[in-house]
Structures are given as structure tokens and as C-alpha cells.
Amino acid sequence: MNYKLDFIRSQFPALDKDWTYFDNAGGSQTLQSVAERISDYLLTSNVQLGASYNVSQESGSRVNQGFDFGKELVNAKHRSEVIYGSSTTMLLQQLSKSLVQTFQEGDEVIVTNVDHEANVGPWLEMQDAGVNIKFWEVNKETFELELDKLSELITEKTKLVAVTHASNVLGTIMPIKEIAELVHDAGALLCVDAVAFAPHRLIDVQELDVDFYVFSFYKVYGPHYSLLYCKQEILECIPGINHFFIGNEEGAYKMQPGNANFELSYGYLGYKDYLEACYSEHFDQSAKTFREKAVKVYDLFADHEEQLSKKFIEFLKTKPNVKIIGSEEWDKDIRVPTISFIVNGTKSDEIPIQVDEYMIGIRYGDFYARRLIESLDLMDNQGIIRVSMVHYNSLTEVDQLIQVLDQII
Ligand SMILES: Cc1ncc(COP(=O)(O)O)c(C=O)c1O
């Protein structure tokens, strides 16, 4: 299959400039189709929803189309299971505020020391209500979170396990379906942070059988806006955090104080436009549904990303003074192309600044996975250097970065 990278890149106006973006796990470039829809909403239908006049009806229908797409994108059973908010951090804070009311003193929650703090901090706060927190810790040699360690931590008191779908530092993809089985066998709930996974692979919350699943559109080619899936039967049982008169029958709205953002909910339909255009560009028209098309397109993206990972990891492995922080495999089933490393004898902050000169954006730090960087004793090293690629990056861009790094390290 000929990967039409020129077509793909042409959909992102920012890629037409001189910079190479390898900080995509921090935030991806925005699709023209998304920006246009946001602008069109604001300029032609920005009124309050729910009134009888025509423009309000039109706005309502646009926002509902956006909500339908959110449901389709994650393959939720019901539209009401999809909650929107300003960020993943905020949505998880809101979720924890609700869930804690259903937990009792002595209940247990398991978090990891690999996760971004967004999926750790809100659960730790439950300690104030007498909830005990246990840490599922990374193997410092292999950089893996091992399932048998999780099994050892789970008890009959476990109420919730919070884990990442892909680490924003290690790039490793976690076996969420297997984890869900373990967690559910113990009668507990599973909350998955998919922020570092969603830009790379198609999500299917029903297949994964997760209870809560969250990610942010600004890393998936859209605006600063986020989505939290919450399984219907759980959503019905947890206390809402909206006004007292917003009841269960309101579905997601009970978890959305201040409501969803209308222009961004509608605007993100531009991502659907893009996936459909990518499908038409690469395939005959045999797929009928959006999901069928999306599966094919995401497979293409994953194959391309695997080549990017391979090229960059192979280069890093030629450098004796470099240590990859994460798996050295490039297999698309094992990792996403978020690749971190350290350089022996050099602090991580010294490298990106030299790469900047070549108009290539990479970065260093702990990426708010502070506990991971602390556990690997890398805080004094200024954390790790991260090169995070997505499907719109080219092998030529990777080559350019390699040439620059080859001189520096
Ligand atoms: C893995 C991961 N989880 C959560 C977050 C937080 O997302 P947000 O900025 O939407 O709160 C980030 C942001 O970098 C992240 O990389």
C-alpha cells in the first residue's frame, strides 16, 4: 500500500512551514478541517442551544452531530456515556470527586508509578476519605508494569485500578483488555488514561471492556478539549457533580458542570472528515461504516509509525553512550513512536536546545510522569529526552534528526 504522506501532510497547514515537529506527545498539529469547523460554528451558529428559534435548533443539531462522532470514535454503546471537559486532568479530578462518595474507609485503589500525574493525583486525594492507595511499580530494568505484580496487589477491598494505555515516556502499550479482566474478576473498576495512546491507535471501549477511559483532542489533531467515556451502568450509579436538579436521565450532563463546549464538540467532527478523506485516498469504497473505514486508516498509520520507530531506535542503538528508556522494540503492537532516551555523561536539558537550531522540536523533562522519573533516579539528570512522532511525520524528518543527533551525541 502506497502511503500518501503528501496528502496527509497537506491537511495540516502547520506542516507546510519550516519546522519539524517531534514533540507530538506534548501536543499534535491541528487539522485544517477541525479549525474550519470551529470557526464556522462560532461565526454562523454561536447561540445558546435548546431554544425554539431556527439558529438555536441548527446549533443543537451541530453539537449533537459532534457528540455522535465522540461515541463512534471510541465505539461507546450510548452517546450518553461520553463526557466532555476542558482537559484530561480536569475530567479525572471531576470523576474522582464523584467516585470518592461511593467508596468507604479501608477501600483500596491501585495506581501506577508510570502514569502521568493526571491519573495518579486525583486518586491519591481519596486518602483523605480513608481510602488506601497502593502503587503498581515499574520494573526498573525492563521498564515494564508486570501483570503478576498487579495480581498480587489486588484484594477483595480493591475498588479501582488506574493505569495508562500507553506511557507518555516509555511508549509501551499496556494490555488493557487483560487488565480489565483481572480487575473485573476482583469486582473493581478500571480507569484508563489513553492520552498517549489515542493519537496512534483506534479506540474500542467495548472491546477493551473499560469502565472509564479518557484522552485529550489536542494530542489527536484537534483543540484543547477532552473526552471521558464512562460505562452506562456505572454512570447511572455514581453521584453527579452538576446542579442538584440534573439527574441520571441527563446521562453525561450530570458529570459536565457548565456543559460541553459547543464549538469544540462540533469542530472535532473535522477529525472524522479527515479519517474519511484518508480512507478515500487510500482504498476503494468497499467499507460501509465509519468504523470500518477508521480501522483501515489507523492500520495504515500504525504501519507507518512502526517504520519511524524502527529508524530512530536503530540509530539510538548504534550509540554506546545512549540508553533507551523503554522498550528497544519498534513493533507496533508493543509501542507507539514516543521514544525516550538518556545520554551518559550529559544532562537531558543540554540536547534539545542544540537541536532547536535546526528547526526540529524535541524536548526533555519528566513530562509530569514525575514518579516514574524519580523511581528511575533521573531527576538530577533533568529527566529524559523525548522524541514523539505521529503518522504525519516522514522518514526524511527522522533522517534529519538523526543527522543532527549524530553530531551531538
Ligand atoms: C499520558 C498523559 N496523561 C494525561 C495528560 C494530561 O492531559 P491534559 O493536558 O489534557 O490534562 C497528559 C498530558 O501531557 C499525558 O501525556
Ligand as a Chemical Component Dictionary entry (heavy atoms), coordinates in Angstrom:
data_LIG
# 
_chem_comp.id                   LIG 
_chem_comp.type                 NON-POLYMER 
_chem_comp.pdbx_formal_charge   0 
_chem_comp.three_letter_code    LIG 
# 
loop_
_chem_comp_atom.comp_id 
_chem_comp_atom.atom_id 
_chem_comp_atom.alt_atom_id 
_chem_comp_atom.type_symbol 
_chem_comp_atom.charge 
_chem_comp_atom.model_Cartn_x 
_chem_comp_atom.model_Cartn_y 
_chem_comp_atom.model_Cartn_z 
_chem_comp_atom.pdbx_ordinal 
LIG C1 C1 C 0 -0.307 10.429 29.334 1  
LIG C2 C2 C 0 -0.922 11.750 29.686 2  
LIG N1 N1 N 0 -1.974 11.778 30.508 3  
LIG C3 C3 C 0 -2.584 12.914 30.857 4  
LIG C4 C4 C 0 -2.142 14.123 30.374 5  
LIG C5 C5 C 0 -2.846 15.371 30.780 6  
LIG O1 O1 O 0 -3.698 15.787 29.765 7  
LIG P1 P1 P 0 -4.376 17.214 29.815 8  
LIG O2 O2 O 0 -3.309 18.208 29.438 9  
LIG O3 O3 O 0 -5.484 17.157 28.830 10 
LIG O4 O4 O 0 -4.853 17.423 31.203 11 
LIG C6 C6 C 0 -1.040 14.161 29.524 12 
LIG C7 C7 C 0 -0.527 15.446 29.027 13 
LIG O5 O5 O 0 0.601  15.558 28.608 14 
LIG C8 C8 C 0 -0.412 12.940 29.175 15 
LIG O6 O6 O 0 0.648  12.903 28.342 16 
# 
loop_
_chem_comp_bond.comp_id 
_chem_comp_bond.atom_id_1 
_chem_comp_bond.atom_id_2 
_chem_comp_bond.value_order 
_chem_comp_bond.pdbx_ordinal 
LIG C1 C2 SING 1  
LIG C2 N1 SING 2  
LIG C2 C8 DOUB 3  
LIG N1 C3 DOUB 4  
LIG C3 C4 SING 5  
LIG C4 C5 SING 6  
LIG C4 C6 DOUB 7  
LIG C5 O1 SING 8  
LIG O1 P1 SING 9  
LIG P1 O2 DOUB 10 
LIG P1 O3 SING 11 
LIG P1 O4 SING 12 
LIG C6 C7 SING 13 
LIG C6 C8 SING 14 
LIG C7 O5 DOUB 15 
LIG C8 O6 SING 16 
# 
